[in-house]
Amino acid sequence: MNTFSSLTEAFQAYPTCIGIDFTEFSTWFKFELLLPSGDAYTKQEIKISNPQPDLLIQEILSQPHWQVLEIGAFENKGVWMQQIVSQLHKFTQLQKLWIRYGYTRYHAEEPLSVSLNGFPHLTTIHLQGCTISLSEPLSQATALYMELTSFEEIHDILPYLNPEKVTRLSFSEANLTTLPEQLQSFSQLKSLDLSRNNLTTIPSWLSSLKELTNISLYANPILKKTELKEAMITKLITQCNKQNTSTRLRGLYLNLLQNQPDESATTEDLLPALSMDIELLNRKAMQELLKKVVNRLKETGTPSQHIALIGKFKGISVPETIEQLKQHGIEATEKRTPTTTTLCIGESLTAKQITEIGKHQLPLALPQHLRDFLQQLDRPYLKESDAETQENLFRLLHSQEESNIKIATEIMLSGGIPKDIFYMILLLSFLKTGGYRAAFKKLLEKYTTPEQHDFIVKQQKAGFYKTIDLLFDKPSELFDLNKLVAAGLRIFAIENSQRMKSYNDEGFLRSFHYLVKRCFVTGGEPGRLAIKAQLEEKTLNVLFTDDSYFGKFKLPTELLEFTDVERIICSQNVMTEVATNRKTIQKMSSLKELVLYHYSVDVTTSYGKEYYDGWQKGVAKLKDTLPHLQITVQTY
């Protein structure tokens, strides 16, 4: 970094500079001279030994040849920066303008007004926290970045741009809930930044912007409420361009990705979506096809039926299925032949296969139809299996040995999933650790409805905790919450019998403590099931409660229905929770003892003496508050 006594001296040392980056902080300034470098420029940081604001401003304004101007205010109100902005009209050669006014953490009270009139060469405009005054076209502009602005500001400036010239737009942190319709005409747009807005949907016409190769939707609600990913939009556009897809179908497919199906869409509209290399679109299109395609597969043993399996099938082995059908006297092939009576199409097809399907117009069947058909033929015996068989499967599945899990999975792939086992597999599939997830994937694909499978795929990405919250907060008609709870509590009971294991173990223990907590908070039948599971697990009159990671909660009032509870064991330090639930505890006439577990009782160095003394006082206070109970302190 070179030091100069004034900016004029710096300009003399760098006579070729084409612009300046000037940033004012609360008590000092930062300067960078912008030097030509091919079609771009490089930055040369300089230091002014004794900066005087008014003189600096005059020196900057004395150079009307600037092609690039970057000015910003940080931790300040931009009082000197505003002097430059008020005289921008002097820089008639300006090509790139960047005004940083109102950073994310330092919003200005009022936006800065910037006049963009009189700049015939301006190509790139980057404004943060500004409003624009404009009365003439920005005919040369190719990039506009407006951050910390509003829908109204964006709506007002777009008509002044040449939509056939602009390639980059950014409207980050503009509190947008929708997009201006003028954007439809920006046919050359390659990059669109919509990050940190409030968009819950994307208009279908966005897919008609054929040059769009980069879109940012970071920190928008749509990414949380749907499975849509940014890359899917540009991937859809690219593939639609390749296949010369109509504007209507582009919009239909983008809406499918957002869970907004068009009821008027026909089978012919939906079939091309299966040739797109976007798994989510394939799945959504298949769900819509299920509503429109009549199931042509029926239980039959007549050899006159010939099924051709076209495409790729998830959860279904095509060679094994063909052999299975042949064992029932049904001809099946991987290609259409002159004797084919039904085309069974997978979730991934080529454009050529779709053309062939439309050309021959044979009755269609879908993967779900095939799954149902195979189950009718084989009569899955495990669905009605006896208790001993189910118990053996349960033990195999609960094993940490992948070989045991594989054995159980292979048995169920041909024999079906017993009802009680189904919810165990469902719960475990939401855990992000363990080698069992891949083994369960085929099972759930084969033995769930499309609606169930769609939910499962989405929630597997969300993880166990978010899925449990969703199922408790918004019970789904797809699953029986009480059966799910019962299955989870049974897993919990087995894991909890190994209580001395580390609480952070990557097994099931921590996850299913969370399930117990949700049961207690919800109460009702889930609460009763959790209480029963706790009592049965210890084979004594004991209840295990836990809040170590999940905050305060109240014991379910259903606890008062159990008149033989003699002890409550509290994990870690839950003294405040005991106080919160004092009234419930006092009403439990059979209760005799509270057991408090705590890591730091004899490891005081972990928290320090002050913490340890405070904890001891808390125990003493509890004993005074609940004098009729024995309060025991134990360590892990």
Secondary structure as the mmCIF struct_conf table of DSSP 4:
data_model
#
loop_
_struct_conf.conf_type_id
_struct_conf.id
_struct_conf.beg_label_comp_id
_struct_conf.beg_label_asym_id
_struct_conf.beg_label_seq_id
_struct_conf.end_label_comp_id
_struct_conf.end_label_asym_id
_struct_conf.end_label_seq_id
STRN STRN1 ASN A 2 PHE A 4
BEND BEND1 SER A 5 SER A 6
HELX_RH_AL_P HELX_RH_AL_P1 LEU A 7 ALA A 13
BEND BEND2 TYR A 14 TYR A 14
TURN_TY1_P TURN_TY1_P1 PRO A 15 THR A 16
STRN STRN2 GLY A 19 GLU A 24
BEND BEND3 SER A 26 THR A 27
STRN STRN3 PHE A 29 SER A 37
TURN_TY1_P TURN_TY1_P2 GLY A 38 ASP A 39
STRN STRN4 ALA A 40 ILE A 48
BEND BEND4 SER A 49 ASN A 50
HELX_RH_AL_P HELX_RH_AL_P2 PRO A 53 LEU A 61
TURN_TY1_P TURN_TY1_P3 SER A 62 SER A 62
TURN_TY1_P TURN_TY1_P4 PRO A 64 HIS A 65
BEND BEND5 GLN A 67 GLN A 67
STRN STRN5 VAL A 68 ALA A 73
BEND BEND6 PHE A 74 ASN A 76
HELX_RH_AL_P HELX_RH_AL_P3 VAL A 79 VAL A 85
TURN_TY1_P TURN_TY1_P5 SER A 86 GLN A 87
HELX_RH_3T_P HELX_RH_3T_P1 LEU A 88 LYS A 90
TURN_TY1_P TURN_TY1_P6 THR A 92 GLN A 93
STRN STRN6 LYS A 96 TYR A 101
BEND BEND7 GLY A 102 GLY A 102
STRN STRN7 TYR A 103 TYR A 103
TURN_TY1_P TURN_TY1_P7 THR A 104 ARG A 105
STRN STRN8 TYR A 106 TYR A 106
BEND BEND8 GLU A 109 GLU A 110
HELX_LH_PP_P HELX_LH_PP_P1 PRO A 111 PRO A 111
STRN STRN9 LEU A 112 SER A 115
BEND BEND9 GLY A 118 GLY A 118
TURN_TY1_P TURN_TY1_P8 PRO A 120 HIS A 121
STRN STRN10 THR A 124 GLN A 128
BEND BEND10 GLY A 129 GLY A 129
STRN STRN11 CYS A 130 SER A 133
BEND BEND11 GLU A 136 GLU A 136
STRN STRN12 LEU A 138 LEU A 138
TURN_TY1_P TURN_TY1_P9 SER A 139 GLN A 140
STRN STRN13 ALA A 143 GLU A 147
BEND BEND12 LEU A 148 LEU A 148
HELX_RH_AL_P HELX_RH_AL_P4 PHE A 151 ILE A 157
HELX_RH_3T_P HELX_RH_3T_P2 LEU A 158 TYR A 160
STRN STRN14 LEU A 161 LEU A 161
TURN_TY1_P TURN_TY1_P10 PRO A 163 LYS A 165
STRN STRN15 ARG A 168 SER A 170
TURN_TY1_P TURN_TY1_P11 SER A 172 GLU A 173
BEND BEND13 ALA A 174 ALA A 174
BEND BEND14 THR A 177 THR A 178
HELX_RH_3T_P HELX_RH_3T_P3 GLU A 181 SER A 185
TURN_TY1_P TURN_TY1_P12 SER A 187 GLN A 188
STRN STRN16 SER A 191 ASP A 193
BEND BEND15 ARG A 196 ASN A 197
BEND BEND16 THR A 200 THR A 200
HELX_RH_3T_P HELX_RH_3T_P4 SER A 204 SER A 208
TURN_TY1_P TURN_TY1_P13 LYS A 210 GLU A 211
STRN STRN17 ASN A 214 SER A 216
TURN_TY1_P TURN_TY1_P14 TYR A 218 ALA A 219
TURN_TY1_P TURN_TY1_P15 PRO A 221 PRO A 221
HELX_RH_AL_P HELX_RH_AL_P5 ILE A 222 LYS A 225
BEND BEND17 THR A 226 GLU A 227
HELX_RH_AL_P HELX_RH_AL_P6 GLU A 230 GLN A 243
TURN_TY1_P TURN_TY1_P16 ASN A 244 ASN A 244
HELX_RH_AL_P HELX_RH_AL_P7 THR A 247 LEU A 257
TURN_TY1_P TURN_TY1_P17 GLN A 258 ASN A 259
TURN_TY1_P TURN_TY1_P18 GLU A 263 SER A 264
HELX_RH_AL_P HELX_RH_AL_P8 THR A 267 LEU A 270
HELX_RH_3T_P HELX_RH_3T_P5 LEU A 271 SER A 275
BEND BEND18 MET A 276 ASP A 277
HELX_RH_AL_P HELX_RH_AL_P9 GLU A 279 LYS A 292
BEND BEND19 VAL A 293 VAL A 293
BEND BEND20 GLU A 299 GLU A 299
TURN_TY1_P TURN_TY1_P19 PRO A 303 SER A 304
STRN STRN18 HIS A 306 ILE A 310
BEND BEND21 GLY A 311 GLY A 311
STRN STRN19 LYS A 312 LYS A 312
TURN_TY1_P TURN_TY1_P20 LYS A 314 GLY A 315
HELX_RH_AL_P HELX_RH_AL_P10 VAL A 318 GLN A 327
TURN_TY1_P TURN_TY1_P21 HIS A 328 GLY A 329
STRN STRN20 GLU A 331 THR A 333
BEND BEND22 GLU A 334 LYS A 335
TURN_TY1_P TURN_TY1_P22 PRO A 338 THR A 339
STRN STRN21 THR A 342 ILE A 345
BEND BEND23 GLU A 347 GLU A 347
STRN STRN22 SER A 348 SER A 348
HELX_RH_AL_P HELX_RH_AL_P11 ALA A 351 HIS A 360
HELX_LH_PP_P HELX_LH_PP_P2 LEU A 362 PRO A 363
STRN STRN23 LEU A 364 ALA A 365
HELX_RH_AL_P HELX_RH_AL_P12 PRO A 367 ASP A 378
HELX_RH_3T_P HELX_RH_3T_P6 TYR A 381 GLU A 384
HELX_RH_AL_P HELX_RH_AL_P13 ALA A 387 HIS A 398
BEND BEND24 GLN A 400 GLN A 400
HELX_RH_AL_P HELX_RH_AL_P14 GLU A 402 GLY A 415
HELX_RH_AL_P HELX_RH_AL_P15 LYS A 419 SER A 429
TURN_TY1_P TURN_TY1_P23 PHE A 430 PHE A 430
BEND BEND25 LYS A 432 GLY A 434
TURN_TY1_P TURN_TY1_P24 GLY A 435 GLY A 435
HELX_RH_AL_P HELX_RH_AL_P16 TYR A 436 TYR A 447
BEND BEND26 THR A 448 THR A 448
HELX_RH_AL_P HELX_RH_AL_P17 PRO A 450 ALA A 462
HELX_RH_AL_P HELX_RH_AL_P18 PHE A 464 ASP A 473
BEND BEND27 LYS A 474 LYS A 474
TURN_TY1_P TURN_TY1_P25 GLU A 477 LEU A 478
BEND BEND28 PHE A 479 PHE A 479
HELX_RH_AL_P HELX_RH_AL_P19 LEU A 481 ASN A 496
TURN_TY1_P TURN_TY1_P26 SER A 497 MET A 500
BEND BEND29 LYS A 501 LYS A 501
TURN_TY1_P TURN_TY1_P27 TYR A 503 ASN A 504
BEND BEND30 GLU A 506 PHE A 508
HELX_RH_AL_P HELX_RH_AL_P20 LEU A 509 THR A 522
HELX_RH_AL_P HELX_RH_AL_P21 GLY A 524 LYS A 538
TURN_TY1_P TURN_TY1_P28 THR A 539 THR A 539
BEND BEND31 LEU A 540 ASN A 541
STRN STRN24 VAL A 542 THR A 545
TURN_TY1_P TURN_TY1_P29 SER A 548 PHE A 550
HELX_LH_PP_P HELX_LH_PP_P3 LYS A 554 PRO A 556
HELX_RH_3T_P HELX_RH_3T_P7 THR A 557 GLU A 561
TURN_TY1_P TURN_TY1_P30 THR A 563 ASP A 564
STRN STRN25 ARG A 567 CYS A 570
BEND BEND32 GLN A 572 ASN A 573
HELX_RH_AL_P HELX_RH_AL_P22 MET A 575 THR A 580
TURN_TY1_P TURN_TY1_P31 ASN A 581 ASN A 581
HELX_RH_AL_P HELX_RH_AL_P23 ARG A 582 GLN A 586
TURN_TY1_P TURN_TY1_P32 LYS A 587 LYS A 587
TURN_TY1_P TURN_TY1_P33 SER A 589 SER A 590
STRN STRN26 GLU A 593 TYR A 597
HELX_RH_3T_P HELX_RH_3T_P8 TYR A 599 VAL A 601
BEND BEND33 ASP A 602 ASP A 602
HELX_RH_3T_P HELX_RH_3T_P9 THR A 604 SER A 606
TURN_TY1_P TURN_TY1_P34 TYR A 607 TYR A 607
HELX_RH_AL_P HELX_RH_AL_P24 LYS A 609 THR A 625
BEND BEND34 LEU A 626 LEU A 626
TURN_TY1_P TURN_TY1_P35 PRO A 627 HIS A 628
BEND BEND35 LEU A 629 LEU A 629
STRN STRN27 GLN A 630 GLN A 634
#
